[in-house]
Amino acid sequence: MRHLAGGITIIATEHEGRRTGLAATAVCSVSADPPTVLICINAGASAHEPIRESGRFSVNLLASGQDDIARRFSGEMGIKGEERFTVGTWAPLVTGAPVLESALAGLDCRVTEMVRMATHSVFFGAVVGVASRAAAAPLIYAHGTYGTFSPEDAGLWW
């Protein structure tokens, strides 16, 4: 799975006055109409139960240069809980889930379904709010390291 490159996101939620979140690449668009995404969360992750119990989460797509935020939320720095949110500006949109203002995009979602699969749960979320900023290169994770992709590097135009 280390060969599977993926965009880095921060999945975040708020439950009973406490924010929690994690870095994840297991995020996918499911439907454009209605806008729906899925996230895969390990059942042992600290954010799993708060997402299940609150029924809400945000998906924050990180940009190149936001490695520090990814590392905070990945657990590799030993930072947990509310302390992860001390970098960046976080604000709720519709559901109350925290959204990172400097992310490429923040999707505010209501859980519509949860499916348990082995060690993980797949949460389907209806997108009920969106925040975005000017286009920038995304932060990507592969082979245990962070990188980026620029359309100009591949001769593409967007």
N, C-alpha and C positions, 0 to 999 in steps of 0.2 A: 504493500500500500504506500510505501515511501515514494514510489515512482509516480503516484497519482497527484499531480500538482493541483492545488486548489486555492481559490481566493480566501483570504483570511477575513473572518467576521468575528464580531463580539456578539454573543447571544446574552441578553440581559433581561432581568425581570425585577419587579418589586412586589413583595408579599409581606403583609402585616408590618409595613413601615421599614422593611429591610430590603436593600438592593443586593443582588448577587448576579454573577455572570461568569462566562467562560469564553475562551477563544475556540473557534470551530471552523472547520472546512466542510463539514457534512451538512451543507445547506443547498437546497435546490428549488428552483421555480417549478411549481406544479401546474398552474393554470394562470392565464392572463385575464380570463373572464369567468368567474370572479377571480381577482388577483389572490393567489394562494401560494404559499411556500411550505416547505417541510424542513425540519431540523432534526438531526439525530443526536440524542444526548445519552451518555452512559448513565445507567440507573444509579451508579454510585457517585456521580458528580454532585457537588453541593447545590447546583442550580436546578437539578432535576425535580425535586419535590416542590420547591417554590414555583416553578413553571406549571407543574401539574395542578397544584392547589390554587394558584392565582388565575390560571387560565389565560395568561397573557405573556408575551415576550417581544423583544425587539431584536432585529437582525441589523447589525451595523457593519457595513462593508468598508474595510479599512483601505487607506491609500498608501502608496509608497511613502516611506518616511515615518509611518506610524508603528514601526516595529516595537517601540517601547511600550505602547499600549497592548499590543499582541502578547508580549512577554509577561506583562503584569497579569493578564487574564489567563495565560496558559498554565500558570502555577510554577513555572520554572524559576521565578524569583522568590517564591515562598510567600507571596502576598495573597491575602484571602479577604473575602467578604467586602464590606464597605470600603476598605482601604484601596481596593482596585479602582475605585471611582474617583480617586484624588487627582488623577491626570485627565485633562480634557474637561469640557463643559458638557454636562449631561442634563437633559430636560425631558419631561414626558410630552407626548403628543396627544393621543386620544385615550389609550387604555391605562396610562400611568406607568408603563414600562419605560425605563430610562433609555434615551436615544442620544448618541454622541453627535454633537453639533458639527464637528469637523470631519465626520465620516463621509465617504463618497456618497453614500445613501444610508438612510435609516428607515427600516420598515417596522411599523408598529402593528403587532398582530394579536388577534384573539384565537385561542386554541379552539379548533373545530372538531378535532379527533386526535386520539393517541393510540398508537399500535405498539405493543411490546414485541421486540424481536431480539431474542438471545439476551445479550448484556445491555442493550440499548432500548430506548423508546423513540419512536418516530412521532413527532408532534407536527400536525398539519395546522397551519395558521392562516386565517383570513386576514389579508392586509387591509387595515382600516385607517392607516395614516402613513404618510411618506414625507421625509425631509431629504433634500439632496443639495449638493453644491456643484460648482463648475467641474467639468470632467478633469480627471487626473489619472495617473497610472495607478492600477490596483496593487495592493500588497498580496504576494503569492507565497505559498509555502510548499516546499518539495524537498525531499532528501534531508529532512531535519534542519532546513535553513530557510530564511526569508529572502525573497527576491521581488522583482517587479517585471512587468511587461509593458512596453510602450509600443503603440501601433506604428510609430515612426521607425522603431527597430526592425520591424518586419516589412516595412514598405507599405503598410496599410493606412487607410484614411478613415477616420470616423467622425 
